[in-house]
Amino acid sequence: MKRLLSIAVMASAVIGAAAQDTYESAKMADRDLNGTARYVGMGGAMEALGADISTISTNPAGTGLMRKSQVAVSLGPQIVSGNKQNVLDGSTTTFGLDQAGGVLVTKMGSNSFLNFGFNYTKSRNFNQLITASDALNLASQNKISCMKYAAGVMKDYNYSVVDDLYNFVLNGAVGGDGKLEEDFIEYYNAAGYATEQRREGFIADYGFNVSGNVNDRVYLGVTFGLKDVHYRNTTYYTEALLDYTDKNIIGNVDLMDERETTGTGFDIKLGVIARPIENSPFRIGAYVHTPTWYKLKTTSTTDLSRDFEIYETDPKTGKEYLANNPKQRRHYTSLEYRLNTPWVFGLSVGHTIDQILALGLTYEYSDYTNLDNRVIDDDYYDYYYGEFFEDSHSDRLMKRNTRDVMQGSHTLKAGMEVKVTPELSVRAGYNYVSPKYKESGFRDQTIESQGTYLATTTDYTNWKATNRVTFGLGYAAGNFFFDAAYMYSQTDGDYYPFMSYLSDVNPSLDCMPDGVKVSDKRSKLLFTLGWRF
């Protein structure tokens, strides 16, 4: 049995419009702490200390402090924990190459050098497991789709893949032409839900660096970066649906979504380090990163199925008959778009004492409200250059939603290194990254945007602050060096299966899922082999 709602009753329940896929795009703007084991072991606080290949990806001036050429390769395992795995297959441990690069040092004068560097870094590791379950208090995803349909917002780009799946499998009678009959609509409340998500993949960052110094007092650098995105997400979501009495569970509706995003991007990083006191090793550093200008393509396959029959009641005879709703529906989607990430600004200080102790402190700021999702326009022909160019424009409604959902994020890095002997070093570091998401943010499903139109999931997580603790060891013998580091990272958040939908017509139509506490915990071992020459 099901509920039927009058379109006239629901027409006044439309809620305000905003953009929808801010949450998906924000994943591409995040950066992990990664690089050489020395850099990670010191918490990444080397933007003023320099003399490490990993600073190519943070403060490009850092390689200007090198006096010997070097090459280094870093790799190790990462373990994702904090969530139990039940439905989706895959390993919680990954092992791969995290960094590989080198710097060629050329002497230009008695105290001046011009250095050329290249570094590959896995700037973002997407591996993550999330599981959540909770009661739904008579809310459900198909109820929201039903309300949107009744309110008349399902037109143009307001009608999503998720709405299409629920409306055909649950919410409406299907006519002979395969379309929904519009004379009535229906929905089911749910007793509760359960979900499991597995994210995999990475962003490869290739940095081409030029750096140098002036009289060993001022160090300058620039890095041209190319990025390669490989992201996969598998979501399993199920709801236990209730009959019209809201007392008996009649069966489950299951959604399985497999999404993949690939693409490339580029950015430019500029940096400077200065020693303000001539006879002191104290350094001050500053750097800026332009947005990463991405062109991305997302494809997904989404299945929705139910494990129970739907019966209709004949208004003339009062007898029930088996409805013509399909039990399963599959949807394929594909979208090409552009994405510009926010600018990054950084300040740092560093100091060494008697070549025994090194101390570093770095502060970064990035305003995530400047995340810019862009719609690709048709190609146009430029008569001056004699070729076709592709143009794009900012999704205005999504931009508005980004400002409502995201906020500025502050990163603080602190690290130290102690030389126990000339060959052996001990390191420690700490990272704090403030929340990028507002607690009041939500993933809106009602806006007229291509992000809404091609949405294949409705869940979102408002992640809170990230805390990282690192430790490391280093051993150097002649030109050879070996470093090891351990990092523990934890980010907690509030998971929601879908947005809240409040009706000003009838409180019984409200859909208000509670947030569920989730946690992203990672442990990483990293080993670096290097050679100076």
Secondary structure, 3 states (H helix, E strand, C coil): CCEEECHHHHHHHCCCCCCCCHHHHHHHHCCCCCCCHHHHHCCCCCCCCCCCHHHHHCCHHHHHHCCCCEEEEEEEEEEEECCCCCCCCCCCEEEEEEEEEEEEEEECCCCCEEEEEEEEEEEEECCEEEEEEEECCCCCHHHHHHHHHHHCCCCCCCCCHHHHHHHHHHHCCECCCCCECCCCEEECCEEEEEEEEEEEEEEEEEEEEEEEEECCCEEEEEEEEEEEEEEEEEEEEEEEEECCCCCCEEEEEEEEEEEEEEEEEEEEEEEEEECCCCCCCCEEEEEEECCCEEEEEEEEEEEEEECCCCEEECCCCCCEEECCCCCEEEEEEEEEEEEECCCEEEEEEEEEECCCEEEEEEEEEEEHHHCEEEEEEEEEEECCCCEEEEEEEECHHHHHHHHHHECEEEEEEEEEEEECCCCEEEEEEEEEECCCECCCCCCCCCCCCHHHHCCCCCCEEEEEEEEEEEEEEEEEECCEEEEEEEEEEEEEEEEECCCCECCCCCHHHCECCCCEEEEEEEEEEEEEEEEEC
